């Protein structure tokens, strides 16, 4: 069956085609048509299975994260698959009605800077011809004085017909166009730019020899980002109004204005997880950012872990003396401890309030908080919705909050919500060698506010369904964009309160240009509207509001054929018997916009419960104590999965105790006979005939027969898309007299199990009813004791804590819990010895 997967990747660019030498790529062409800052990109490729056997051929294309896929078509030996965007539930139901050939297809969320990867794979016989064609659209956002269009090129092999064309048409004229070449010096002379007053054509067309890494090499040297940067001519500060196809777009980017003074509170996470490269890069960035402050600016610095500290309790001017002292303070920070985001943000807002109430803030100035953090709260208020509410409650309308999330342990969805709700934006900072440059670049975008509280208005009887037209701030080098529909009128001119445009003139002009995107205004309006609705949905305070916004998003996405978080792309053959399904990906942590929940068709399935299981664990009412149990379960159930662990001991007894740890973890998927074995030395996958293995030093991703492995700093094993196991490696000093390397195992709460899932951990997928009472001092004054009532038993329990290393792999964070004695007797079903299996890959 051919289906789409969602997989998290941490590598940079992906290979376009599988590394089979017997696959011939005949052509690879990319065409971008940019009209008035809106791009329509088409990627086409033609491939032949020139081998003697049937094999899988893949087509992987990286697209900007802000883009919407609009279509994908595929022709396999004359059978054409055509795409159409549908509401997710509808698409999935249609998909299940037909079996498509091949193995897998999908969109992969790639944890790299500004991209995600569209990936499709089809299994075809020898001699097959396959043609792929992908379409996506995105709006160019002006940053630091220019627009940037990125195309990710990595063919993975030499291609006889390789060509990239970028066509730009800007009605008001192009002031600058240039390319940034990260592909290699040998390609610099091959990138041709031809431009006139309002058009530009950039072409990159290396022949086979020019593509080679060296004269005699068979590998392609094309591997990187093809970037086109440009800006447009601006007649005045009134802006640019364009009307086409019944829609208008107003661009507003005034220049020659003096920057407004700033009041900035930098709030910096210095918890233990920031230790190392993250802190080093943050300090480096702050040194440069502080140098940018002027005497007209006021600032302070708050750093926080489990405690909150202020470099200065009050805002101070950006004088050279204060900046030098602040730099010294930043330089001496030593990360450690937990994360108290709530208290840090409260302190920052209070600092701005105090200055404002004392009349120390210039009425023309802009006040902002810039939060830099790499993890979720672990100290103080840890409920994200409560933190969001607390900040919203005390923030004034004239204050803004900007959030920078470093790495992928942070809940970026939360940072985005709290920033949007408080007139700011959020950005993810990738924790690599150029994190400092990313921080500086972000600051550059918000460091020169030119205007406050801007409204772009139109006569009410001339337009409708206008996108956001009131903006809190305008920053130097950026652009404000408003779009909407033009109402029928006897006048052929649309007027805003800053400029005017002829209603039909641009349409006439667009028709004359072969490579212009004639539907740009209509699609741009829908693009902006959907993006704003997605933001509104994430901030919706009630379920009714969320449902209303969801309905609007789906309606627009279907009308304009955008693959969004609420829609899917169904690709089917002309006779509708073979289908592929593409869903929009989610953010690596806490996806932002899952669709509405619909009832899943249920089927009765009969399971046999292990005879030793005590059925006192809460279960559906239809359960009985012994024998077969019939329950109604979701139609998609992963049967036959076991996760086993093998214990190892410390090197010797310490404090009269021999500690034990997990030394090996195995995940076995019975239906396809696939097993994954993770040790402290390596990770291996086998299906009986094929074996894959790699060390902990590697970064890798493997998908095979329903199991997906992603290896970066940890290992994530996903079975059949609905069961996930995370394994962390904890290394110790090799010559340590007692300790040994060991593994940590983490099971997400949202795994989908059958009703009779069991095992030491599996039995608690449905939490039993627990009552803890009679809490009192224990033998250890730091560890209280209590009585726990569970499953009809009363057990003595002791308060303590365990380490959770998912966010801070070095020091971990404390998770408080109740410890149950006597090997869990009375709490687990049966006796602990019932869970011992003959070997690592045995099923209970």
N, C-alpha and C positions, 0 to 999 in steps of 0.2 A: 504494500500500500504506500502511496506517495503522500506524505504529509509534511507540514511545516513545524519546525521545532523552534524553541527559544532557548539559547545557550549563552552563558556568560563567558566572554573571552577577555584575556588581559594582554595578549600580544598586540603588536601594532598592526601592520597591514597583513591581510590574509592572501593566500595564493588564489589566483583566479580559477585555475583548473587543477584537478588532481594530478599528482606527480607520476602519471603513467607515460612512458615514452611512446606508447602506441596510440596516443591520442593526437590528432592533428588539428591545430587551430588555424583555420583558413583565413579568418578575418576578425578584427576587433575594432569597432568604431564607436567613438563617443561624440555626440553633438549636443552643444548647449546653445539655446536661443534665449538671450537675456533681453527683455524689453521693459524699459522703465523699472529697473531694479527687480524684475520678477523673472526667474529662470525656469525653463522647461528643458530637462536633460533626458536624452535618449541614449541608451547603451545597447549596442547590437553586437552579436558575435555568432560566427558560424564554425561548427566543430564536426569532425568526422572520427568515428571509432575505427581507426585503421588497424587495430589489432585483430587477432584470429579468434578471439573469444568475446562473449558478451561482458560488459563491464559498466561501472558507474561513471558518469561524466558530470562534473559539477560546474556551476556558473555562480561565482561569488562577486558581488559588486558592493563596494562601500559607498554609502551615501551620507550626507550631512544629517546630524540628528534632528535638525529643525525641518528637514524636508518631509513631504508627504509623497509616498508612492501613489501613482495614479493608474498604472497598468503594467501588466507583464504578459507577454505572449511567448509561446514556444511551439516550434514545428518539429516534430519527430517523424522522419520518413514519410512526410506528406500529411500526417495527422496534426492538425492545428489546435492548440490550446489557447483560448481567448479569455482574458481576465475581465471581471466586473466586481465592483465594490458593493458589498452587502452588509447588513447588520450582522454582527458576529454570530448570534444564535442561529439566524437563518442560514448563514454560510456553512456553519458547522453541521447543521442538520442535512443540508444538501450534500455536503462532502461525505457524510457517512453512508449515503444511499448508493454510492458507486465506488468501486475500487480502481485506483489509478496505478499504473505500473511504476516501478522504480522503488527507491528506498526512502529518501527524505528530502524535504525542502523547507525553507523557512526564512525568517528574519532573525538574525543573531544580534543581540545587544552587545557591542564590543566596548570593553572598559578602556577605551583609549580616547584621545582628546575630543574630537568633534565629529565622530562618525558612528554609524552602526552598519551592519553588514547584511545585505540581502543574499541569501544562499539557497540555491536550488540544486537538486541532484536527480538524475534520471538514469535508470539502468537500461542499456540498449544492446541489441545484438551487434555482431561484427559487421562493419561496412555501413553502419547507420549514419545518417546526416541529421544534425540537430542545429536549429537556429533559435537563439535566445534574443529577446528584446524587452528591455525594462525602461519604464518611464517614471520620472519623479519631478516634482516641482518644489521650489523654495523661493522665499523672498530674501533679497540681499539686504542686510542690515549695515548701516553706515557706522563705522567705529574708527576713531582716531583719524577722521578726515578722508576715508575712502571705503569703497565696497570691496569685498573679497569673495571670490568664487573658487572653491576648491574641488578638484577632481582627483580621486585616488586611483593611481595606475599601478597595477602589479600583475601583468599578464602571466608571469610564471614560466614563460617559454617564448621562443622566437615566433613572431607572427608575420606571415607574408604581406598581409594587408592590415597595417596598423595606422590609425589616424584619429586625431583629436581636433575638433573644430569648435571654437567658441565664437558666436556671433553676438555682438552687442548693438542695440539700437536705443539711443536715448534722444527723444524728440528735441529737447532743449540744447543738446550738444554735449560732447565728451571733453572734459578738460585735461584728463590724464588717463593713460592706460599703460600698464606694464605687467610683466610676468615675474614670478618668483620661482626659481628653478631649484627644487630639492632632488631632482632626478640624477644629477651628476653633471660635471663640467663638460663632458663630451656631448651633451645635448643642448648646450646653451645656444650654439649657432643654428640649431635645427628648429628652434621656436621662432616662428615668423609672426610679426604683428603689422597689420595694415590698418590704418585708421583714417577717417575723414572727419568732417565736422561733427556729425552725429552718429556715425557707424564705426565699428571696429570688427576686424576678423583676426582671430589668433588661431594659427594652425601648427600642429606638431605631427610630422609624418616621417618618422625614421624608417629607412629600408631595413632589410634583414641584417645586412652587415653592420649598419649603424646601431642596431639594437644589441649586438653582442657585447659581453663583458670584456672580451679581448678578441684579437683578430681570429684566433682559432677556437674560441669558446663556443659552446652550444647553449649556454645559459644567457637569458636576457638581462641586460643591465637596467631595464626600466623597472624601477621599484621606488615609489615615493609619491609625493603630492605635486600635482600640476596646479599652480595658483595664478589666477588672473586678478589684478587689482586695478580699480578705476574709480574716477570721480566724475561728476557732471558739472556743467557750467550753470552758474546761478546769476540771473540778471540783477536780483535785488534781494533784500531780506524779506520780501513779501511771500516767498515760497513759489512752488510750482504746482499748478492744477492741471490734471490731465483727465479727459473724458473720453471713454470708448465703450462701445457695446452696452450702452445703457447704464454704465457704472462710472464713478469718478474716483480718482486717487489724488490726494493733496499731500505734497512733500514740503516740509518746513524745516530749513536748516540755516538760520541766519548766521552771519559772520560779523567780524569787526566789532564785537561787543566785549566789554571789559568783564573779566571773571568776577563773580560775587565772592565776598569773604566766606570762609568755611569755619564751622565749629565741629570738630571731629573727636569722637571718643573711640579709640582702637581697643577692642575687647579680644584678647588673645588667649586661647586655650594652651595651658602649659601642663596638662596632665601627663601621666607616665607614657601614654600612647604617642605623645608628640616627640618622644625622645629620638635622637638620631637625625636623619636627613630632614624630616619634616621641620624640626625646630631650627636646624641650621639654615634651611632655605627661608623660613619665616623671618629669622633674624636678619639675614642678608637683604631680604626684600624691604623690611622695615627701615634699615639704614638708608636706603635710597628714597623711600616714601617720606621719611622725616625731612630729608634734604629738600624736598619739593615744597614744604610749607613756607609761607611768607609771614611777615610781621602783621599782616591783616588777618591771618588765620589764628584760631585758638584750638588747642588740642589737649588731650590727656590720654593716658594708657592704663587700661585695667588688664591684669593677667589673673587667670583663675585655674585652679585645679579643684580640690575639695574645699579650699579656701579662696577668698576673693581679695586681691590686693590692688591698691591704686598707686601708681607712680606719683600722681598728684591728685589730691582730693578735689581740686578745682581746675577748671580750664585755665590754661596759661597761653601766652602769645607764642608764636612760632619764631622766637628770637634765636640767634645762634647759640647763646648760652643754654637756653632751655632744651634745644634740639640736641646739643652735645650731651647734656645730662640724661636725656631720654634714651639716647643711643647706648650710653654706658649701662643704664638700667636693663635695657633689652638684652644686651650682650651677656649679662650675668645671670640670666634666667636659667634654672636647672629644672627640666620637666620631671614631675613625679606626681603620684596621687591620683585621685578621681576627677570627676568632671561635674562642676556645679554651674551649668549654663544659666539656670533661672536667676540665681543670685547675682551673677555677673551682669546680666542684661538689666536687671532691676537697678543695680548700682549705676550703670551707664546712663539710663534714662533719668535717674534722680540727679545726676551730675549736670545734665543739660537743663533740667527743670530748675535747679538751684540757680544756675547762671542766668536763665531767662527771667526768673522771679526777681532777681537782684538787678535787673536791667543791664546786665553785662554783655548781652548778645545784640549785635547790630541788627536792626529790623530788616535790612537788605540781605543779611547773610543766610547761608544754608547750613542747617544742623543735621548731622548724620552720625550714626553708629556703624562701625565696620567690625563685624564679628568674624573671627577666624577660628575654626574648630575642626577636629578630625574624628569626633565620636559622639555617641549619644550620652545624655546625662546619666550619671551614676550616683550622684550625691545631691541631697536636698530634694527639691521637687523634680521627679524624674518622669512624670506623666507629660508627654509632649503637648497634648491638647491643653493641659493646665498652664504650661509655660506660655503657650501661644496666647491664651486668654489673659494671663497676667500682664504680658507685654502690651497687648492691645488695650488693656484697661488704663494704663498710665501714660502711654505714648500720646504726645500732642500731634495735631495735624501738621505742624511745621517741622516735625522731626522725621527722619527716614532711617530705615535699618537695611543695611546691605550684608548679606551672608556669604561667606566663602567656606566651602566644605572641602577639606583636604582628604583625598583618598576615597575609599569605598566602604569604610566602616561607619561613616557618618550617614544619618538618615537625611539624604538630600531633599527628599520630598518635604520634610518638616522645615528645613532651612528655606526652601523655596516659598512655602506657605507663609511663614512668619515674615519673610522679606516683602512679598507681594502685598500682604495685609497692612504693612507699614511703609508703603510708598517707596520700596526699594526693589532690588533684584538680587538673585542668588547666582552663584557660579561655582562649579566644581573645579577644584584645583587638583591636578594629577600629581601624585607624590613621586616625582622622578627628578632627574638632574636639573630640569629647568623650572621647577616649582616656583623659585624666586622670581623668575621672569614672568610667569603667569600671574603672580600676585601683583607685580609692578604694573603689568599691562592692564589688569583690572582697575587698579587704582587710577591709572592714567585716564581711563574712560570716565571716571566720576570726579576727577580732581579739579575740573574747571567748569563749575556751574555758571551758566550765562543768564538764564532766565528762571523765574519761579512762577508757578500757577498759570500755565498757558491754556487758553481756550481757543480752539479753531472752529469758527461757526459759519453756518450757511443759512440763507433764507429758508424758513421752515417749509414753505410751499414748493421748494425746488428739489429737495432730497428726502430720502427715507433710509431706514435701516443703516444708519451711520455708525461706524466703529468708534471706539474710544476717541473722544475729541477734547478731553480735558487732561492735562498732564501736569504732574507736580513739579518737574524740573526739566530743563533742557541743558545738556552738557555739550561743551565744545567738541566738535568733530563728529557728533551724532546726527540724528535726523528724526523728526516726528512725522508719522504717517497716519493719515486719516482716509478712510475709504467709505463708499456707500453707493446707493442706487440713485440714479437721476430720475426724477418724476417727469412725466410727459408735460411739455410746456410749449406755448407758442413761440417763446424766445429760443434762439439757438445758442444762447450763451449762459453758462453756469457761473455764478459769482460767489466767492467766499468773501469774508470781511478783510481779506488781504490781497486777493488776486482774482482773475477771471480767465475762462477758457471757452473756446468754441466747442459746441457739443459734437459736431460731426467731422470737424477738421482732422482730428487724429486718426479716425477710422479710415478716412480717405488716404492718409499718409501711410498707414500700416500696410494697406493692400499693395502698395508700390514696392515694398521691400520683401524679397523672397524669403529671408530668414528671420523675419520678425515674428513675434508670438502674438497673433491677432486677438486672442482671448485673454490677454494678460490682466486687464482691469477687473473683469468678472471673477477670474480665479484668485487674483490678489485680494479682492474684497472677501471672498469666502475663506481664504487662507488666514487672513488677519482675524476675521470674526471667529473662526473655529479655535484659533490659538487663544483668543481672549475668553471664549466660553469654557475651554478646558481649565484655564486659570480660575474662572468663576466657580466652576464645578468643585475644584479642590478646596475652595474657601466657603462653599455653601454651608450655612448654619443649620439648615433643616433638611429632612429627607424629601419633603415636597419640592423645595427649591432645587435640590440636586436632581430629582426626576425631571423637572421642567427643563433644566439646562441640558441634561442628557438627551432628552428628546430633540432639542434644538441642534445639538451637535450631530446626532445621527441623521437628521433630516438634511442638513447642509452637506455632510460628508457623502451621503448617497447621491444627492443632486449633482455635486461637483466631482464625484469619484475620487475621494481622498481616503487612503488607508490611515485611519486614526486609532487611538486606543479603544474606540467603541465599534469600529468596523473591521471587516476582513476582506481580503481579495480572494475571490473564488475564481480559479482558472480551470476551465473545462473544455473538453474536446467539443467539436461542432455538434456531435450527436448527444452531448451531455452525459455520456456513459463513463467518462474518465475525468477525475477532478483533482485539483491541487488546492490547498488552503493556505493563505498567508495571513497571520495575525500581526498587528503592530506590537513591538516589544515593550517591555516595562523597564523601569530603572533598576539597576542591579540590586538596590536595596529599597524595599517598600515601593513597588510600582505605583505610579501616580494615579492611574485612571483605569481601574478594572471596570468592566461593563456591568450593567445591571444583572442581578442574579435572577435566573429563571429556573423553574422546577426541572430537575433532571429526570427523564423517564426511569422508572424503577422496575426491577425484575426480581422475582423470588429466587434465592440461591440457598441450597442446603449445605451446611458445613458440619463436620464432625469435630466436636471439641475434644482436646486431649483429656483422657479419663481422670488424670490427677488434678485437673483444674478445679478449684473451689469457685463455684459460680456465684459467690457472694459479691463479686465485683459488679457494680451497677451496670445493667444492660437493658436493652429494650424490653418492654413488658411481655413480649411474646416468648422470651427465653424461658427455658426450663432447666432444672438443675443438672440432669444427665442426659446423655444420648444426643441424637441429632437436634440441632437448633435451627429453626427456619426464621430468617430475618429478611426484611426488604432492604436492599443495598443499591447504591448507584450502579448504573449499567456498566461503567468502566471501572473495573476492579483489577488491581495488579495481584495475580495469584502466584504463590510460590516464590516469595522473596525471604531470604534469611540473612541477618547480620549477626555474625559471631565474632567473639574476641578471644585471644589467647593471652593468658597472664604471664608476666615475667616478674622476677623479684629483684629487690635491691641487692647490691653486691655483698652486703653483710648486715647483721643485726645492728640496729642503732636504737638506743634508749629502750632496750629489751623488746624491740619490735622489728619484724622483718616486713618491710613495705612491699606491696605488689602493685603492678601497673599493667596497662594494656601494651603489649609489645607487637601484636599483630591484630589487624581487623580484616574480616572478609565479608564481602557482599556477594551473595549468589542469587542468580535469577533463574529459577528452575525451568520455566517453559522453553528457553532457548539454550540452556546449559552454559550460560555465561557467568564467569566468576571474576571478581576483583579482589586482589590480595594486597593489603597495604602493611608494610613493615616499617621499622625505623630507618631502613636503608633504601627501600625502593617501593615502587607501585607497579603492579603487574595485572594485566587483563588477559583472559583466555576463554576461548569457546570450544576447546578440545582440539581444534586443528590450527587455529591462528593464535599467536601470542604477541602481546605488546608489553614492553616494560620500560620504565625510565626512573631516574633517580629523583630525590627531593630537590636537587639543584636545578632541574629542568622546569620549563614552562610548557605545558602540553594540553591538548584536548583531543579526546577520542570518542567516537560514537559507534556503537556496534550492537545490533540486535536488541534494541530497547534500552540499552545502558549507555549513559553519557558520563565521561570523566572529564572534569576540568581541574587542572593542576596549576596553581600559582604559588602563593605563599602557603596555601593549604590545599587539601584535596576535597572536591565536592563530587559525590557519586549520585547521579539521578537515574532512577529506574522508572521507565514507562511514563516519564513526565510528571508523576504524582507522588513519588517517594524520594526523599533526599537524605543523604548522610554526609556530614562534614567531618573530616579528620584533620587534626592539627598535630604537628610534630614538635615535641619539646626536647631540645638538646641540652645536655649538661657537659661540664668539663670532663673530658675523657678519662683523666687521671683522678677523678673524684673518688674518694675511698668508699663511698656508700651509694650515691645516686647513679641511675642509668638513664639513657634516652628512653622516652616513652611516648605513647600516642594519646590524644584526647579525642573523644567522640561527642558530637553534638547532633541532635535530631530536632528539626524544626517542628513547631507546634501545628503547622498547617499541612503536614503530610496527610495523604488520603489513604486510610486503611480499610480493610474489610472488617465486619463486626467482630470477628473472632481473632483478630490480631493478638499475638501473645508473646511471651518471652519476658525476661527481667524488666526490660523497658517497655516493650510493646503493650503489655497488659495495662499500662497507665495512659494509653491513648485516650481512654475515657476515664477521667479522674474520678476516683472514689470519693464518697462523702466523708469528710474529715472534720472532727471537732477537737480542738486543743483547749484544755482548761487546766486549772490548778497550776499556773505558772509560778515557780518559786526559785530561790537561790539554789544553786547546785554545789557540788564539792569544789568545782572550779568557779571562783567568783565571776569570771568572764563568760561562763556558759550556764545559762539558766536551764532548769529542768521543768518538765510538764507531763501531763497525761494526755495521750491521744486516743480518741475513740474512733475506730475505723473497722468496718466489716464485722461489727459486733464484738470486737476485741478492744480491751483497754491496754495500751502499751506505754511504757516509760520512754520518754524521748528527751533528747538533750539539744539545746540551741547551739549552733555553731555556724561555720561558713565554709563554702567551697570556692575554689577559684574558677572564674569564667575567663578563658583566654581568647575568646573570639575577637575582641576588640583590641586588647593589649596582650600580644603574644609573649611579651617579656615578663611583665609583672602580674598580669591578670587583674580582674576586679573581683571583689568579694561578693558572693551571693549568699545571703543568709538563709538558713534552712533548719529543719528539725532532723536530727539524726536518730535513726531507729536501731535498736540494739538486737543482739541475738540473730545476726544474719537476716534481718528482715522478717523474722517469724511473726505471723499474725498480720503482716502488712502485704507481703507478696502471696500469690496463690501457690499452694503447695509448699515444698521445702526447697531451699536453694540448690540442693543436689539434683533436683528434677531438671535443672537447666544446664547440666553438664552434658555435652555431646561427645561422641567418640572421636571425631576429628573436626578440623577447622571448617570443613565444607558440608557438615552434616545438617540435615533438617530435623527439627524436633519430631 
